[in-house]
């Protein structure tokens, strides 16, 4: 009985401190928000995977529309960004990951605004301002992923993240779309 009471007290103490119980960490629960990995964490897992098959599996296991948008934005040669190359003047968000940040997986739905020709209603200055606001809301590592995507450099930052790995993981053809099934 005393052992059970200790576990309950420890769990209550962890909840008050806002930390995750060891059992939940061991089970792989938690992380930021819903327990999904950040896009930067997925790309780091790809980087750390030992061979092409494992890299592809990491992408398949973590498939989401946001991940696909980021990878398509980096690898598809038909996507031209209506933003200057390089790093714009923005204030990096110094808050620890998991606190006071927007998530790239949530902001990815706004990326279409920055594709050349996709949003003629928004001026160049408005696009650049919106892009900087997104960068400032993201954690530093997620902001860097967004910058590397725009400059089409993800393959240089994450070892083994290549056009062929991305195409194979998502079943994309050379136009970075899934061929229609007939």
MONOR-V199368 format. One record per backbone hydrogen bond with DSSP energy under -1.0 kcal/mol. CO is the residue of the C=O (numbers start at 1). NH is the residue of the N-H. E is the energy in kcal/mol with one decimal. If there is no record, write none. Layout:
# MONOR-V199368
co: (CO	CO)
nh: (NH	NH)
e: (E	E)
This chain:
# MONOR-V199368
co: (1	2	3	4	5	6	7	8	9	10	11	12	13	14	21	22	23	24	25	32	38	39	40	41	42	43	44	45	51	52	53	54	55	56	57	58	60	64	65	66	67	68	69	70	71	72	76	80	88	96	103	103	104	107	108	110	111	112	114	115	123	124	125	126	127	128	129	130	131	132	133	134	137	139	140	141	142	143	144	145	146	147	148	149	153	153	154	158	160	162	163	164	165	166	167	173	177)
nh: (5	6	7	8	9	10	11	12	13	14	15	16	17	19	25	26	27	29	28	35	42	43	44	45	46	47	48	49	55	56	57	58	59	60	61	62	63	68	69	70	71	72	73	74	75	76	79	116	90	99	106	107	108	110	111	113	114	115	82	118	127	128	129	130	131	132	133	134	135	136	137	138	102	143	144	145	146	147	148	149	150	151	153	152	156	157	158	161	162	166	167	168	169	170	172	176	173)
e: (-2.1	-2.2	-1.9	-2.1	-2.6	-2.7	-2.4	-2.6	-2.4	-2.4	-2.2	-2.2	-1.9	-2.6	-2.1	-3.0	-1.5	-2.6	-1.6	-1.4	-2.1	-2.4	-1.8	-2.1	-2.1	-2.4	-2.2	-1.2	-2.2	-2.6	-2.1	-2.2	-1.8	-2.5	-2.9	-1.3	-1.2	-2.3	-2.3	-2.3	-2.5	-2.9	-2.4	-1.3	-2.5	-2.6	-1.4	-3.6	-1.0	-1.8	-1.2	-2.2	-1.9	-2.4	-1.7	-1.5	-1.9	-1.3	-3.5	-2.3	-2.5	-2.4	-2.4	-2.7	-2.6	-2.2	-2.3	-2.2	-2.6	-2.5	-1.2	-1.3	-2.6	-2.8	-2.0	-1.7	-2.0	-2.4	-2.8	-2.4	-2.3	-2.0	-3.6	-1.5	-1.4	-1.4	-2.7	-2.0	-1.3	-2.5	-2.7	-2.3	-2.4	-1.9	-2.0	-2.0	-2.7)
